[in-house]
Amino acid sequence: MARAKDLAAKIDALIVAAGSPSYEALAREIKDMGGPTVSAAYLWQLRTGARDNPTFQHLQALARYFSEKLAVPVTLQYFDPETPVDQPWRDVAGRNQVVALPERQSSERDIARQLAERGIERISARYGEMGPNMLRDILAIMEELAARDRSAGEGNTRHNPPGESE
């Protein structure tokens, strides 16, 4: 019985993630993708646990359909009772984190380099205490101040708060 609950929970999670299409629409779309004929009633039985021994061809068709529909890697392994219900989404999250990590590291190194080049040693020394958003904000403020200095000319480098005159 646990096997039926595992399979039913996984098929339910996939159907819900796909926007809960009708069983008829799901059966038609699987067939349109070149999958085997599957009835709406059979899909309902799989989802509710009334049936728990789908054919290999049906599992392949379900995996292919939901992989394309959801853009997550649904493999035959997913239907194994030992595989967690949320595994396809974990795989995507892990892959996105791995892809994003080098970009984030490069961005943070670039920000730290730019801060250091501007002679902000104390801020750079505290780098580990600040997040990347704060560092970007500081860099943006510094860029704005540098632009003001350039536009004001060489004679006046003092910055007054808005509304104050010298």
C-alpha positions in Angstrom: 0.0 0.0 0.0 2.9 2.4 0.7 4.0 2.0 -2.9 0.6 3.1 -4.2 0.7 6.1 -1.9 4.2 7.0 -3.0 3.3 6.8 -6.7 0.0 8.6 -6.2 1.6 11.4 -4.3 4.2 11.9 -7.0 1.7 11.9 -9.8 -0.5 14.3 -7.8 2.4 16.6 -7.3 3.2 16.6 -11.0 -0.4 17.2 -12.0 -0.8 20.0 -9.5 2.5 21.6 -10.7 1.2 21.4 -14.3 -1.8 23.5 -13.3 -4.2 20.6 -12.6 -5.3 19.9 -16.2 -8.3 17.6 -16.6 -7.5 14.0 -16.9 -8.9 14.1 -20.5 -6.6 16.9 -21.4 -3.6 15.2 -19.8 -4.4 11.9 -21.7 -4.8 13.8 -25.0 -1.5 15.8 -24.5 0.5 12.6 -23.7 -0.9 11.0 -26.8 -0.1 14.1 -28.9 3.5 14.0 -27.7 3.8 10.5 -29.2 3.1 8.7 -26.0 0.9 5.6 -25.6 -2.8 5.8 -25.4 -3.8 6.3 -21.8 -7.3 6.9 -20.5 -8.5 9.7 -18.2 -9.8 7.0 -15.9 -6.4 5.3 -15.7 -4.7 8.6 -14.9 -7.2 9.2 -12.1 -6.6 5.7 -10.8 -2.8 6.4 -10.7 -3.3 9.7 -9.0 -5.6 8.4 -6.3 -3.7 5.2 -5.7 -6.4 2.9 -7.0 -3.8 1.6 -9.5 -0.1 1.3 -8.5 1.5 -0.8 -11.2 1.7 1.3 -14.4 3.4 -0.1 -17.5 6.9 1.0 -18.3 5.6 2.8 -21.4 3.2 4.8 -19.3 5.9 5.8 -16.8 8.1 6.8 -19.7 5.3 8.9 -21.2 4.5 10.5 -17.8 8.2 11.3 -17.2 8.6 12.8 -20.7 5.3 14.8 -20.6 6.0 16.4 -17.2 9.6 17.0 -17.9 8.6 19.1 -20.9 5.5 20.6 -19.4 7.2 21.7 -16.1 10.8 22.1 -17.4 12.1 20.0 -14.6 14.0 16.7 -14.9 11.4 14.0 -14.3 13.1 10.7 -14.9 12.0 7.1 -14.4 14.0 7.2 -11.2 11.5 9.7 -9.8 8.8 7.0 -9.7 11.0 4.8 -7.4 9.5 4.7 -3.9 12.8 5.8 -2.4 12.9 9.0 -4.4 11.4 12.1 -2.6 8.3 13.7 -4.1 10.0 17.0 -4.6 13.2 15.6 -6.2 12.8 17.1 -9.7 12.5 20.6 -8.1 15.5 19.9 -5.8 17.5 18.9 -8.9 16.6 22.2 -10.7 17.3 24.3 -7.6 20.7 22.6 -7.1 21.6 23.1 -10.7 20.6 26.8 -10.6 22.7 27.3 -7.5 25.7 25.7 -9.1 25.3 27.8 -12.2 24.7 31.0 -10.3 27.6 30.5 -7.8 30.4 31.4 -10.2 28.5 34.4 -11.4 27.8 35.6 -7.8 31.5 35.0 -6.8 32.7 36.9 -9.8 30.3 39.8 -9.1 31.4 40.0 -5.5 35.1 39.9 -6.4 34.5 42.7 -8.9 32.7 44.9 -6.3 35.4 44.3 -3.7 38.1 45.2 -6.3 36.2 48.4 -7.3 35.8 49.4 -3.6 39.5 48.7 -2.9 40.5 50.7 -6.0 38.6 53.7 -4.6 40.6 53.7 -1.4 37.9 52.4 0.9 40.0 50.1 3.0 37.8 50.1 6.0 34.7 49.2 4.0 36.7 46.5 2.1 38.0 45.2 5.4 34.4 44.8 6.6 33.5 43.0 3.3 32.7 39.8 5.1 30.1 41.6 7.2 28.2 43.1 4.3 26.0 41.4 1.7 26.4 41.9 -2.0 23.4 44.3 -2.2 24.9 46.6 0.4 28.2 46.6 -1.5 26.4 47.4 -4.7 24.6 50.3 -3.0 27.9 51.7 -1.6 29.5 51.5 -5.0 26.5 53.2 -6.6 26.7 56.0 -4.1 30.5 56.4 -4.7 29.9 56.5 -8.4 27.3 59.3 -7.9 29.7 61.3 -5.7 32.5 60.9 -8.2 30.2 62.1 -11.0 29.2 65.1 -9.0 32.9 65.9 -8.4 33.6 65.7 -12.1 30.7 67.9 -13.0 31.5 70.5 -10.3 35.0 71.0 -11.5 38.3 70.9 -9.7 37.6 73.8 -7.4 34.9 72.5 -5.1 35.1 69.0 -3.7 32.9 69.6 -0.6 29.4 68.0 -0.8 26.6 69.8 1.0 23.4 68.0 2.0 20.4 68.9 -0.3 19.0 72.3 0.5 22.2 73.6 2.1 24.4 76.1 0.4 28.1 76.8 1.1 
